[in-house]
Amino acid sequence: MKFLHSLFVLFCLVVAFQCTTTAPKQPEPATETPVEEKPAAVVTRSLLPTSGCCELHQEFMNVVVLDQVCITEKDTKLRLYTKESKKVCVLKEGMLFQDDLGTSFSFLKSEGVGLCPKRTQMKQKPFFLYFDRISNEATTFDLVEDKNAKHAHIPWSFYKVDLTSCQWK
């Protein structure tokens, strides 16, 4: 029994010695790992849908009404009509369709009304103007007929047509 007791005491001394002489591990100094810098992602803020239509009600001199804008992947379609009986034509050479960023968009075609000088008698009948697709970041646009165009009679204009309150359908 003395032997076991001696062995136990020896074991405790070894364990105690081990605990007092073993220094706690010091944390290794931190090394900086180089971080690869990635180019900042380009974020484009798209305010307009891929496609859809928005009902508007913009009037020029209580005669010409711009009542809808439709956007597809390729073009912008504007629906207009006259409140009074008028002979109407589209001034292709003097038409400006421009967004609030200053970008102008090309006139593509008209539908429901001829190009000047061919005039069509109209009243409450819609006609359409097609332009290249307006930019996604646009919040307003201007649609203006050039008052100096060859066949201008009473050219109409719509300024700062707001797209921010559109309910796109």
ABEGO torsion letter per residue (X at the ends): XAAAAAAAAAAAAAAAAAAAABBBBBBBBBBBBBBBBBBBBBBBBBABBABEBBBBBBBBGGABBBABBBBBAABBBBBBBBABBBBBBBBAAABBBBBAAGBBBBBABBBGBBBOABBBBBBGBBBBBBBBBBBAABABBBBBBBAABAABABBBBBBGBBAAABBBX
